[in-house]
Amino acid sequence: MRLLILTQYFAPEIGAPQARLAAIARELRVRGHAVEVVTAMPHHLAERTFPGYRGRLYVRESMDGITVHRSWVFAATGTGVRRMASYLSFTLSCLIGLMRAKRPDAIFVESPPLFLSLPGWIFARLFGARLIFNVADLWPDSVRELGVLRGGPLLRAAELLERWTYARAAVVNAATDGIASVLRERKGVHPRKIVPLPNGIDVARFTPRPPDEVLVRDLGLEGRPVVLYAGTHGIAQGLLGVLEAAEELGDDALLLCIGAGPVKAAMQAFATQRGLHNVRFLAPVPLDEMPRYLSLARASIVPLVRTPLMASARPSKIFPSLACGVPVIYSGEGESAALIERAQAGLVVPPEDPPALAQAIRRIVRDDALRARLAMNARNLAVERFAWSAIVGTWLAALANGSPGLV
């Protein structure tokens, strides 16, 4: 199969879509499939395009043997008009990369942003290719439930585009069981179109390791029990509640926050106002560096706000932690909470409940036997269920069964 991936976000950016798509592309190449990527100039979580790409309309490059076509984008972070302008700018400029790509058998469109389904469908028709629409987040549902958009013509237009896209896609990937259920039961997507493609992890690159002593020394963490939050500092995570839990912990644990996002400045201001000396903020680090930082942690924290939509979420930040044998403290409910509880790979607390989160952190920090048991279960869960090799193999088999001649 020759696959063309259309996505606004791709390496060297740091984030869930970037890591997921790069891993899928690498695994497909290992299996003998040809992969090209059409994406934007790197800009995620920054107000400017990355150095080396600024002021350029189009760049062609090779990454891990994969041809990557990049086009200009209006770089913006956060929510609202600027973010929408960023989405729309790439929806137009991606035509440059699509015109330079080789004719594929299928075009794999990553959503969000939803708007990419338009150029994806146009070029699928031109190339005589199948359109595969990958739903990693139920957009526009998520922006409506988080209060980013509240009614109005823009939201109605997005909902019309969503229905139009599902009707024209040959395959609709679902990242979680909950998303698949919503697609079937509320979005009217025919069950034969829906193919599971969950998040995974490279279990060979992400493995348990002893604490990185150089990093401990460089960060001044000697003798400090560390819990880690690594990922986007966004609205959906309810991170001010995590800081309230850190305030309650005092010297019992140090919270290390790695990443960037629209609420990071508010978090830093909150920590300063409350005098939280047990909270440390670091800039984003490349995914391949994360095992070093996870080696410092007694546990990782994966929080989500309380909304019905989040009950179907399976945050990608869970999987590096599991693979590295670091227990997950999941502050949320639904599908991921059940996954962690069944496997006994961490602890689960209600969403937006700082006292319960602080209590769970204390349990893991103080009970070495508990932590060791949860850590072993976490690693086993990653290896048995979420290795990319198995996930991609299952996905390809489902494509072949549902769309003869595609794979």
N, C-alpha and C positions, 0 to 999 in steps of 0.2 A: 504494500500500500504506500502511496505517496500522500502524506498528510501536510496540510498547510494550517498552522496555528495563527489565529488572529486574536491579539490581546493587547490592551493598552499597557500592560505591566509585564516586564520580563527582566531577568538578570542583565546587568549587575545590580539592579534594585533589590532591596531587602523586603520581603513580605510573603504572605501566604500564596497568592497566585503565582508569584515569580518562582518560588521554590517548587510548587506543585508542577507547573508546566515544564520547568527545566528538567525535573526528574522524569516526567512522562516522556519528554522528547529523548532523553538519554536512553531510557529503557527501550523505546521503540527502535532506536538506532541499533542497539545491541541485538535486537531481534531481526534486523535486516530491513527495516522499513525506512523510507526516505522522509525526512522532516525538514520543513522550512518554517520560519517564524516571521510574521509581519507585526511589528510593534512600534511603540513610540520611543522617542529619545528618552533616556533614563531621567526621571524627574520625581518619582514617588516620594512623598513625605518631605519634599523640598519646594521652596517657592521659585527655584530656578532649575533649569536643566543642568545635569551634571557637567563638570568641566570636561572638555574634550569633545562635547557634542553641541555646545552652544552655538547659535547662529547658523546652524546647518539645516537644510531642508530635507536631505535624505542621506543616509549612510548605509552601506552594505558591509557586513562583517561576518566572521565565522567564529562560533563558540562551540567547543567540543565537537567540531565537525559538522555543526548545524548552521546553515546559512540563515542569517538574521537581517531582515530589512527594517530599517528604522526611519521614521519620518517625524517631522516637526510636530510639537504639541505645545499648547499654552499651559505652562507649568503652574499648578495651583494646588493648594492643600485645603483641608477642612471641608466645609459643606457650603451649600448655597450657590449663588450665581457664578462665582469664580470656578467652583468645581464643575458645574454644569458646562461652563465655557471650555474647560479642559476636555471633558468628554466629547463635546461636539467638534472641537478642533481636530482631535485625532480621528473622529469618524470621517471627516473630510480628507485629512492628509494621508490616511492609511491607503487611499486609492493609489498613491504613488508606489508603495511597496507591493500592493496586490498586482499592479500592472507589470512589475518586474519579476514576480515569482514564477516558477515553473508550474505547468498545468498539474493540479493535484487530483487525486481520486476523491478526496474529502476535504472540506474546510471546517476546522474546529474553532468555533467562536467562543471565547471566554466571556462570561457575564458574571458580575457587572464590569463595564457599563453595558446596558441593554442595547444602546444605539448601534453597537457594532454588528447587530444582526442584519441591518440594512445593507452595508457594503458586503458583508459575508454572503448574503443571499444573492445579491446582484452578480458577484463573481462566481458563485457556485453555478448559477445559470449559464454564465458565459463559458465557464470551463467544462460544463457538463458534469459537475461534481456533486456529491452529497453534502448537505449542510448538517453538521453536528453542533448542537447548541449546548454548551456546558453550563449548568446552573449550579454555581458554587454558593450563591446567596439569592434568596427570593426577592429580587428587585423588580418593581417598586414597593413591595410589601414592607421591606425593611425601613426605607426612608419614611414611609407613612407611620409605622408603629413607633419609630424613634423620634417622631415629631419634626424631622427635617423638612418634609413637605406635608401640608395639611389641606387636602382638597385642591380645587382650582383646576384650570385648564391644563397645566403642565402635568399634573399627576394623572388626569384623565387620558391625556395623550400617551403617557407612558404605559398605562394599562391597555390601551388599544394596541400599541406596538408589541406589548408582551403577548397578547393573544394572537396577533398576526404572525409573530415569530414562531410560536409553538405550532401553529397550523402548517407552517412551511418547512420546518426542520424535519429531516429524515430521522434523526436521532436526537433525543433530549437526555443528556447525562444528568444524573442526580447525585449530589455529593453526600447526601445522607438519606436514611430511611424516611425521615420526616419530610424532607423536600419531595421525595418520590410520592409520598401519600398526598401531599398538597397538590402536586402536579396532576395526579389521577382524579382526586376527589373534588378539588375546587377550581382547577385551571382547565379542566376538560381535555388534558393531553391523553391520547390513546395509550393504554398500558403497553402495547407492543413497541411504542416509540421510546419508552423510558428504559435507560440502561444505567445501572449503578456505576459510579466512578468516585469512590470515596477518597479522602485524603490518606496519604501513607507516609512512609519514611524509609530512607536508605539505611537498613539495619547494619550494613557493613561499615558505613562511615560514622554512624552514631552508635556508640557502644559505651558501656560503663567504664569509668576510669577513676583513679584516685584524684584527690584535689590537686589542681594545678598550682604548685607552690609559688611559681614565678608570678602568676596572676594574683594569688593571695597577697604576696608581698607588695606588688605594684599598686594594688587597690587598698592596701592597709587594712586587710580583713582578718589579721591574725587573731585567733581566739573568738571570732564572732560567728555564731550560728546564722547562716544565710538562708533566706527564702527568696526565690527569684520570680519576678514577672518580666517576661520578654515578649515583646510584640507591639502592635500598634496601640498607641495611647489615644483611644477613640471614645466616642459617646457610648457605644454598645457595651463597653467593658465595666462601666460603673466604678472607675478607678479611685474616685474620691473616697468611696467606701472602703477600699483597700487601705488607703492612707489612715482612715479612722481606726481600722484594725491595727495598723502599725503603731498608732498612738497608744492604744490600749496595751500593746505588747511591751512597750518600753525597751529595756535592755535584754529582754528574753530572746529577741531575734532581730536581725538586720534585714530590711527589705531592699533588695537590689532591683531597680527598675531599668530595663534596657529597651530602648526603642525611641520612637518619635510619633507625633500625631497631634491632632487638633486640641487635645485637652492637656498636653504635657505642660504648657506654661501655667495653666491653672493648678495643676498638681504641684509644681514647684513653688508657686505662690502659697498654696495651702500648707505645704510642709514648712515653709519659712515662717508663716504666721503662727503655726502651732509649735514651732521649735522642735520639729521631729529630727532628732540627731541619729535616729536609727533607720533613716531612709537615704538611699544613695541613687542618683540618677546618672545613667550613662547613655551615650549616643548609640544608635543602632550599630550592630556588628554583623559582618557577613555570616550567613547561615553555617558555613563550614567551620566558623570559629565558635559556634554555640556549644559544642561539647566541652570546651575549656571552661566556659562560664557555668554550664550545668554541673560540672564536677565540683563546684564550690557550694552547691545548694543542698540543703537537707530536703527541700521540696520545692516544686514550682507551683505558682498560683495561676489558675485560669478562671477569671471571673466574667460573668455576663449579667446584664440587667434583667429584671423580671418582665418579660413580655411573652405572649404565646409563641411568637415567631422564634424566639431564642430556644424554645424547648426542642426544636428540630435541628439546632446547630451542632456541629462537630468541629470545634475550632482546631485549626491546623497546629497551633502551638502546643497542643497536647502531645503530639507524636514524637518530637525530638526528646521531650522529657521522658516519655515511656521508654524509648529505645536506649536512652542513656541510663536507665535504671534509677530515675529520680521520681519519687512519688508525686502524684498530681493532687493538689487541693483544689477541687472543682467547686466554685461558688456559683451554682446554677441549678437548673432542673431539666428534666426531659431526657433525651436520647443519650447525651454524653454522660450525664450523671449516672444513668443506669449502667452504662458501659464500665465506668470506673468502679462502681460499687460491685457489680457482678464479678469482675476480675480481681477485686481487692487490690487494685493498683494505686490506690490513694484514698483520700477522704473526701466526702461530699458534704457541703453545707448549703443552706438556703441562699438564694441570690440576695444581694443587697442587705446582708446581715453581718455587720462588722464584728459584733461580739462573738458570733459563732465562728467566723473566720479566724479571729484571734485565738479562740480555744483550740481549733484544729491545728493551727501552727504550733501552739505550745505542745500539743500531744506528740507531734512528730519530732519536734526539737528535743523533747525530754525523754522519749522512749526509743532507745536505739534498736531494741528487738522489733518493735512495731515497724520502724522505718526500714529495717533490713528485709522484713517479710514483704512489705509493700513494694520495695524496690525490685525484688526478685520477680514478683508478679507483674510489675510494670514492664520489665524487659521481656518476659515471656509473652505478654500480650502483644507487644510490638512485633516480635519475630513471627508469632503464629498467625496474626490476622492483618498486619498493616505493612508488611514489606512491599515495596513498590513492584518488585518482580512478579509477585503473586497477583497484585491488584491489576496491573496492566495486562497480564496474561488472561485474567478472567474477563476484563473489559473487551479485549480483542476477540475472545471466543463468543461473547454476547453479540458483538457487532457482526461476526461471521454468521451466527445463527439467525439474526434478525434481518441482515442485509446481505444476502448472498452476493459474492463478487466484490464486496467492499474491502475485505481483508484478504 
